[in-house]
Amino acid sequence: MERNKGGLDRLTEAERRVLRLVALHYTTGEIAARLGLSEHTVNAHIEHILTKLGLESRREAARLWLEAEEDGAPLPEEDG
């Protein structure tokens, strides 16, 4: 879906990494540990994601990510 790809294109690489893990059902603490960030930073990324995409919840953001993944949108791979 073009809307999904366009919306995800507005995210920074760091925000996309966080969103990928949100879509995989990681908790804030798990995302922080996996990416070497503080929970505060992860929460800030999530707030930025929601604002940029015009969404209200992590669940909506995860759904958007998964739909884009199904559509073959270029998404960041997991590091290490």
N, C-alpha and C positions, 0 to 999 in steps of 0.2 A: 504494500500500500504506500503510495507516494507520501501521504500525510505522515505516516509513521517514520519513513526514512528521513523526511525533512525535519521532523521534530528531533529525532535522535542526532542529526547532524549539528544541531545547536549545542549539544553537550560537549564538554571538554573530554579529553581522553580519561582523566581521573574520574569524572562523573560517569562515563560509560563503564569503567571497570566496576565501580560501586553498583551501578544498576544491574550489571550482569550477575553479580553475586546476590543482589536482592531478588532477582528473577529465579535464582537457584535456591531460594528460601533460607539464605544465611541471615543470622541475626546481626544487629549493629555491632555487637561485640566480636562476633566471628569475622565480620568484614574488616573491622579494625585490625584484628590480629593477623589476618591473612595478608592485608595490604600494608601493614606496618604504620598504621595511622591511629590517631586517638579516636575514641567514640564520638567526641565532639566534632571532629573533622568529618567523620562519616555522616553524622547527622546534618552537618552543614551542606555536604554534597547532596544528600537526599532532598533537603529543602530547595536547593538550587535546581535540581532535576525536576521536582514537582512544579516549581514556578515557571521554568523554561518551557515545560511541556503542557502547562495549563491543567495539571491534574491535582487531585486532592489526596491521593493515598499511594502508599508503596505498592499496594495490590494493583492499582491501575497502571502504574509505571512498569511493573513486572509484566503485566499483560501486554502492554505496548511493545516491550522488548521482545517477548516471545513471539508476537505476531510478526515483527520485523525479521526475526531470525527465521521463521517459517517462510517468509517471502524472499529470503535470500539476500537481505540487506547486509552490506559489509559491517561486521561487528568486531570489536577488539577480541583478540584471543587472550587466554589466560597467560600471564607471565610466570615463568619458572614453575 
